[in-house]
């Protein structure tokens, strides 16, 4: 079984994902890291040079390229929900958990959002992206965990494990 964590940049996908992978003895897959390694450039540089669509294309290719992995925690970028194809593949191979962080927490965690490699920030504000993506995160999530901004990672991991393993059909 695999678990995919979705949510905005700054929601805690990587932090929680790495800790969860360690606890479950799973492999942690950082999709943004895969893109950076493949392209040889930071996400923001990729967006600056090739546009938002290039990043979403690389993200989709990286996720489809995962194939049938097992015992992994997958942490895609926040824009993964713009690709039905990528989300369809993640739905097939994993349980999807939406880390639903409040906007004020996102702003605190990513003060330099314009340098973070976030798809859509050229045309819209972070708040507009947050509201636009919220609907998509909810659409694709098997489970949602509402975060308040100062959570205990152990409690969040416990909740994810409970939702994903105790509700298996």
Backbone as CSV, one residue per row, in Angstrom:
resi,resn,N_x,N_y,N_z,CA_x,CA_y,CA_z,C_x,C_y,C_z
1,UNK,0.821,-1.183,0.000,0.000,0.000,0.000,0.869,1.253,0.000
2,UNK,0.406,2.282,-0.700,1.081,3.578,-0.742,0.151,4.643,-0.194
3,UNK,0.740,5.722,0.283,-0.016,6.877,0.755,0.538,8.104,0.038
4,UNK,-0.359,8.891,-0.563,0.021,10.146,-1.206,-0.512,11.289,-0.360
5,UNK,0.360,12.254,-0.083,-0.036,13.443,0.668,-0.185,14.600,-0.304
6,UNK,-1.362,15.216,-0.321,-1.582,16.371,-1.185,-1.911,17.586,-0.332
7,UNK,-1.696,18.760,-0.906,-1.988,20.009,-0.214,-1.095,21.106,-0.764
8,UNK,-1.348,22.305,-0.300,-0.587,23.472,-0.749,0.874,23.362,-0.334
9,UNK,1.720,24.112,-1.024,3.104,24.290,-0.585,3.039,24.831,0.833
10,UNK,3.846,24.288,1.711,3.852,24.749,3.090,2.886,24.015,4.006
11,UNK,2.106,23.085,3.466,1.148,22.345,4.297,1.839,21.306,5.176
12,UNK,3.035,20.889,4.785,3.764,19.895,5.568,3.898,18.544,4.907
13,UNK,3.657,18.477,3.593,3.724,17.190,2.894,5.081,16.519,3.040
14,UNK,6.149,17.265,2.849,7.493,16.674,2.936,7.869,16.340,4.375
15,UNK,7.624,17.248,5.281,7.979,17.020,6.690,7.227,15.818,7.253
16,UNK,5.927,15.814,7.066,5.098,14.715,7.573,5.397,13.443,6.788
17,UNK,5.561,13.581,5.472,5.828,12.415,4.624,7.106,11.687,4.994
18,UNK,8.179,12.437,5.227,9.453,11.810,5.614,9.332,11.104,6.956
19,UNK,8.681,11.755,7.916,8.512,11.153,9.243,7.625,9.905,9.163
20,UNK,6.574,9.969,8.369,5.661,8.836,8.208,6.364,7.666,7.524
21,UNK,7.153,7.964,6.492,7.902,6.908,5.795,8.851,6.210,6.769
22,UNK,9.516,6.977,7.596,10.439,6.400,8.573,9.679,5.514,9.565
23,UNK,8.564,6.012,10.052,7.774,5.256,11.035,7.242,3.942,10.468
24,UNK,6.815,3.966,9.203,6.245,2.772,8.574,7.289,1.907,7.869
25,UNK,8.537,2.397,7.850,9.601,1.740,7.096,9.240,1.669,5.610
26,UNK,8.707,2.776,5.094,8.343,2.942,3.692,9.410,3.801,3.016
27,UNK,9.357,3.848,1.702,10.220,4.733,0.921,9.506,6.069,0.754
28,UNK,10.240,7.159,0.920,9.677,8.489,0.716,9.992,8.941,-0.706
29,UNK,8.971,9.337,-1.445,9.150,9.805,-2.821,8.769,11.284,-2.881
30,UNK,9.770,12.118,-3.129,9.587,13.563,-3.254,9.539,13.899,-4.743
31,UNK,8.334,14.139,-5.250,8.164,14.372,-6.687,8.865,15.660,-7.122
32,UNK,8.799,16.711,-6.307,9.522,17.946,-6.649,11.023,17.672,-6.780
33,UNK,11.554,16.858,-5.882,12.973,16.480,-5.940,13.306,15.714,-7.213
34,UNK,12.379,14.849,-7.640,12.577,14.100,-8.882,12.651,15.053,-10.077
35,UNK,11.785,16.066,-10.075,11.754,17.039,-11.174,13.047,17.859,-11.184
36,UNK,13.461,18.313,-10.007,14.700,19.091,-9.891,15.891,18.278,-10.375
37,UNK,15.925,17.013,-9.994,17.031,16.145,-10.420,16.999,15.925,-11.932
38,UNK,15.816,15.697,-12.473,15.696,15.423,-13.910,16.046,16.638,-14.764
39,UNK,15.593,17.822,-14.326,15.799,19.027,-15.128,17.112,19.734,-14.808
40,UNK,17.671,19.438,-13.651,18.909,20.094,-13.242,18.713,21.542,-12.827
41,UNK,17.468,21.906,-12.498,17.226,23.285,-12.062,16.144,23.337,-10.988
42,UNK,16.217,24.347,-10.136,15.163,24.517,-9.127,13.808,24.746,-9.805
43,UNK,12.735,24.440,-9.090,11.401,24.563,-9.677,11.114,25.981,-10.179
44,UNK,11.513,26.991,-9.398,11.232,28.366,-9.814,11.974,28.709,-11.105
45,UNK,13.195,28.241,-11.251,13.957,28.481,-12.485,13.272,27.798,-13.666
46,UNK,12.745,26.601,-13.442,12.018,25.882,-14.492,10.794,26.685,-14.929
47,UNK,10.041,27.203,-13.963,8.869,28.030,-14.285,9.297,29.296,-15.012
48,UNK,10.346,29.951,-14.513,10.818,31.195,-15.134,11.246,30.984,-16.582
49,UNK,11.919,29.869,-16.844,12.440,29.609,-18.192,11.415,28.991,-19.141
50,UNK,10.593,28.069,-18.615,9.727,27.292,-19.503,8.232,27.453,-19.221
51,UNK,7.883,28.127,-18.137,6.471,28.365,-17.822,5.865,27.304,-16.909
52,UNK,4.692,27.648,-16.395,3.962,26.758,-15.479,3.665,25.408,-16.105
53,UNK,3.316,25.417,-17.387,2.924,24.165,-18.043,4.080,23.163,-18.077
54,UNK,5.310,23.653,-18.152,6.464,22.742,-18.150,6.545,22.006,-16.811
55,UNK,6.350,22.739,-15.724,6.414,22.095,-14.407,5.292,21.077,-14.250
56,UNK,4.081,21.437,-14.650,2.981,20.474,-14.510,3.190,19.253,-15.410
57,UNK,3.794,19.460,-16.579,4.091,18.331,-17.477,5.134,17.400,-16.855
58,UNK,6.216,17.988,-16.320,7.242,17.165,-15.671,6.666,16.425,-14.471
59,UNK,5.789,17.089,-13.732,5.176,16.460,-12.562,4.315,15.266,-12.977
60,UNK,3.513,15.455,-14.009,2.673,14.372,-14.506,3.532,13.194,-14.981
61,UNK,4.587,13.493,-15.745,5.481,12.438,-16.232,6.148,11.691,-15.079
62,UNK,6.578,12.420,-14.059,7.232,11.783,-12.906,6.268,10.845,-12.184
63,UNK,5.033,11.278,-12.024,4.048,10.457,-11.307,3.656,9.232,-12.123
64,UNK,3.391,9.409,-13.403,3.056,8.264,-14.259,4.252,7.308,-14.301
65,UNK,5.464,7.870,-14.302,6.682,7.070,-14.328,6.931,6.254,-13.074
66,UNK,6.206,6.550,-12.017,6.359,5.748,-10.798,5.893,4.316,-11.017
67,UNK,4.946,4.147,-11.928,4.425,2.811,-12.192,3.721,2.258,-10.974
68,UNK,3.953,0.992,-10.718,3.291,0.307,-9.604,4.249,0.151,-8.432
69,UNK,4.501,1.227,-7.720,5.370,1.170,-6.546,4.583,0.597,-5.364
70,UNK,5.295,0.199,-4.317,4.617,-0.328,-3.133,5.369,0.116,-1.886
71,UNK,4.626,0.292,-0.815,5.175,0.719,0.476,5.932,2.042,0.355
72,UNK,5.240,3.024,-0.232,5.830,4.350,-0.418,4.907,5.437,0.123
73,UNK,5.545,6.503,0.588,4.841,7.738,0.898,5.208,8.687,-0.232
74,UNK,4.213,9.148,-0.966,4.441,9.982,-2.140,4.052,11.422,-1.803
75,UNK,4.982,12.335,-2.063,4.754,13.751,-1.808,4.896,14.524,-3.118
76,UNK,3.763,14.731,-3.823,3.829,15.504,-5.061,3.782,16.996,-4.751
77,UNK,4.016,17.812,-5.760,3.884,19.247,-5.592,2.420,19.622,-5.425
78,UNK,2.177,20.810,-4.920,0.815,21.262,-4.682,-0.025,21.392,-5.931
79,UNK,0.634,21.516,-7.083,-0.091,21.696,-8.341,-0.488,20.381,-9.007
80,UNK,-0.181,19.251,-8.402,-0.486,17.949,-8.998,-1.974,17.812,-9.330
81,UNK,-2.815,18.493,-8.564,-4.266,18.372,-8.769,-4.739,19.003,-10.075
82,UNK,-3.856,19.710,-10.778,-4.211,20.254,-12.088,-4.134,19.185,-13.178
83,UNK,-3.586,18.025,-12.865,-3.465,16.945,-13.848,-4.375,15.776,-13.476
84,UNK,-5.453,15.634,-14.246,-6.358,14.500,-13.997,-5.635,13.173,-14.204
85,UNK,-4.735,13.148,-15.182,-3.995,11.919,-15.487,-3.107,11.516,-14.291
86,UNK,-2.371,12.480,-13.741,-1.508,12.195,-12.589,-2.348,11.778,-11.381
87,UNK,-3.431,12.499,-11.134,-4.268,12.172,-9.975,-4.952,10.820,-10.164
88,UNK,-5.319,10.500,-11.388,-5.910,9.185,-11.656,-4.927,8.073,-11.331
89,UNK,-3.660,8.267,-11.716,-2.639,7.256,-11.407,-2.417,7.153,-9.897
90,UNK,-2.333,8.289,-9.225,-2.144,8.259,-7.766,-3.319,7.571,-7.075
91,UNK,-4.536,7.787,-7.569,-5.726,7.123,-7.007,-5.622,5.606,-7.164
92,UNK,-5.064,5.173,-8.309,-4.933,3.731,-8.569,-3.917,3.076,-7.641
93,UNK,-2.840,3.788,-7.336,-1.735,3.152,-6.606,-1.652,3.530,-5.126
94,UNK,-2.527,4.447,-4.654,-2.373,4.897,-3.270,-3.675,5.404,-2.672
95,UNK,-3.626,5.551,-1.364,-4.667,6.284,-0.636,-4.198,7.730,-0.637
96,UNK,-5.094,8.658,-0.908,-4.729,10.068,-0.996,-5.237,10.813,0.230
97,UNK,-4.299,11.447,0.933,-4.621,12.195,2.149,-4.345,13.676,1.893
98,UNK,-5.379,14.478,2.075,-5.259,15.927,1.908,-4.882,16.550,3.246
99,UNK,-3.728,17.194,3.292,-3.303,17.938,4.475,-3.883,19.342,4.331
100,UNK,-4.996,19.554,4.985,-5.804,20.762,4.838,-5.350,21.832,5.834
101,UNK,-4.307,22.559,5.450,-3.744,23.605,6.303,-4.456,24.926,6.036
102,UNK,-4.696,25.716,7.078,-5.333,27.016,6.862,-4.408,27.974,6.113
103,UNK,-5.017,28.904,5.399,-4.250,29.838,4.587,-3.214,30.602,5.415
104,UNK,-3.576,31.028,6.597,-2.636,31.805,7.426,-1.373,30.999,7.741
105,UNK,-1.500,29.679,7.894,-0.332,28.820,8.138,0.552,28.736,6.903
106,UNK,-0.085,28.630,5.745,0.657,28.552,4.486,1.496,29.825,4.317
107,UNK,0.882,30.963,4.539,1.577,32.249,4.387,2.774,32.328,5.333
108,UNK,2.610,31.867,6.562,3.712,31.898,7.538,4.852,30.974,7.126
109,UNK,4.507,29.814,6.575,5.525,28.815,6.246,6.266,29.103,4.948
110,UNK,5.649,29.860,4.056,6.321,30.187,2.789,6.284,31.699,2.555
111,UNK,7.072,32.436,3.317,7.062,33.893,3.185,7.543,34.382,1.813
112,UNK,8.384,33.618,1.139,8.878,33.991,-0.192,8.223,33.121,-1.258
113,UNK,6.903,33.147,-1.290,6.145,32.274,-2.192,6.559,32.434,-3.649
114,UNK,6.890,33.649,-4.047,7.236,33.900,-5.454,8.561,33.260,-5.861
115,UNK,9.317,32.776,-4.892,10.594,32.101,-5.187,10.494,30.597,-4.961
116,UNK,9.320,30.104,-4.654,9.128,28.726,-4.238,8.825,27.760,-5.383
117,UNK,8.565,28.270,-6.564,8.239,27.372,-7.675,6.791,26.919,-7.634
118,UNK,5.888,27.851,-7.372,4.467,27.524,-7.260,3.760,27.880,-8.567
119,UNK,3.148,26.869,-9.176,2.428,27.049,-10.435,1.246,27.994,-10.225
120,UNK,1.145,29.000,-11.102,0.000,29.900,-11.096,0.224,31.251,-10.453
121,UNK,1.360,31.433,-9.781,1.588,32.693,-9.062,1.868,33.890,-9.965
122,UNK,2.148,33.650,-11.212,2.355,34.784,-12.136,1.050,35.532,-12.368
123,UNK,-0.042,34.779,-12.429,-1.338,35.348,-12.800,-2.276,35.599,-11.627
124,UNK,-2.040,34.900,-10.525,-2.968,34.982,-9.394,-2.216,35.136,-8.088
125,UNK,-2.931,35.554,-7.076,-2.339,35.676,-5.742,-2.307,34.296,-5.087
126,UNK,-1.515,34.179,-4.044,-1.452,32.920,-3.297,-2.831,32.571,-2.738
127,UNK,-3.563,33.558,-2.287,-4.920,33.344,-1.748,-5.846,32.794,-2.835
128,UNK,-5.760,33.351,-4.042,-6.592,32.861,-5.144,-6.242,31.415,-5.500
129,UNK,-4.949,31.102,-5.527,-4.527,29.719,-5.801,-5.016,28.777,-4.713
130,UNK,-4.887,29.220,-3.473,-5.329,28.426,-2.328,-6.811,28.066,-2.485
131,UNK,-7.631,29.057,-2.783,-9.080,28.826,-2.917,-9.402,27.953,-4.128
132,UNK,-8.693,28.163,-5.223,-8.899,27.369,-6.437,-8.540,25.901,-6.200
133,UNK,-7.412,25.689,-5.549,-6.930,24.315,-5.340,-7.699,23.578,-4.254
134,UNK,-8.235,24.291,-3.294,-8.967,23.655,-2.191,-10.038,22.714,-2.727
135,UNK,-10.781,23.165,-3.725,-11.838,22.365,-4.336,-11.255,21.087,-4.958
136,UNK,-10.106,21.227,-5.620,-9.472,20.080,-6.276,-8.898,19.095,-5.258
137,UNK,-8.280,19.609,-4.205,-7.763,18.714,-3.152,-8.902,17.894,-2.560
138,UNK,-10.009,18.563,-2.287,-11.168,17.870,-1.701,-11.743,16.847,-2.671
139,UNK,-11.724,17.181,-3.950,-12.252,16.280,-4.982,-11.473,14.956,-5.020
140,UNK,-10.155,15.045,-4.952,-9.325,13.846,-5.131,-9.000,13.092,-3.839
141,UNK,-9.183,13.717,-2.703,-8.766,13.099,-1.436,-9.656,11.922,-1.039
142,UNK,-9.006,10.857,-0.585,-9.737,9.773,0.066,-10.042,10.178,1.505
143,UNK,-9.115,10.909,2.088,-9.236,11.375,3.469,-8.685,12.796,3.568
144,UNK,-9.228,13.574,4.491,-8.706,14.917,4.762,-8.356,15.025,6.231
145,UNK,-7.257,15.700,6.488,-6.872,15.992,7.862,-6.800,17.502,7.984
146,UNK,-7.693,18.051,8.778,-7.741,19.508,8.983,-6.639,19.889,9.961
147,UNK,-5.728,20.710,9.502,-4.629,21.166,10.338,-4.956,22.559,10.865
148,UNK,-4.425,22.863,12.025,-4.685,24.167,12.612,-3.460,25.068,12.555
149,UNK,-2.297,24.494,12.270,-1.099,25.314,12.119,0.030,24.968,13.065
150,UNK,-0.273,24.348,14.193,0.779,24.001,15.153,0.544,22.587,15.683
151,UNK,0.515,21.649,14.768,0.212,20.273,15.137,1.430,19.504,15.620
152,UNK,1.136,18.463,16.312,2.131,17.483,16.715,2.237,16.475,15.567
153,UNK,3.424,16.346,14.995,3.610,15.444,13.844,3.242,14.010,14.210
154,UNK,3.557,13.590,15.412,3.214,12.224,15.839,1.702,11.989,15.778
155,UNK,0.930,12.986,16.203,-0.537,12.853,16.175,-1.052,12.814,14.742
156,UNK,-0.473,13.643,13.882,-0.890,13.644,12.476,-0.575,12.296,11.839
157,UNK,0.633,11.782,12.108,1.002,10.474,11.542,0.057,9.392,12.063
158,UNK,-0.268,9.432,13.329,-1.199,8.459,13.907,-2.552,8.510,13.222
159,UNK,-3.016,9.707,12.943,-4.308,9.874,12.273,-4.248,9.333,10.840
160,UNK,-3.167,9.608,10.134,-3.010,9.107,8.763,-3.002,7.573,8.764
161,UNK,-2.243,6.998,9.674,-2.163,5.527,9.770,-3.551,4.957,10.081
162,UNK,-4.233,5.582,11.019,-5.578,5.117,11.379,-6.514,5.168,10.166
163,UNK,-6.524,6.282,9.481,-7.418,6.438,8.321,-7.073,5.458,7.200
164,UNK,-5.799,5.329,6.894,-5.400,4.517,5.733,-5.405,3.024,5.994
165,UNK,-5.077,2.611,7.208,-4.975,1.174,7.469,-6.220,0.591,8.145
166,UNK,-6.881,1.371,8.958,-8.020,0.836,9.695,-9.312,0.948,8.911
167,UNK,-9.288,1.664,7.798,-10.502,1.782,6.984,-10.358,1.040,5.656
168,UNK,-9.386,0.140,5.585,-9.200,-0.640,4.350,-10.416,-1.516,4.114
169,UNK,-10.769,-1.632,2.842,-11.924,-2.464,2.507,-11.472,-3.727,1.813
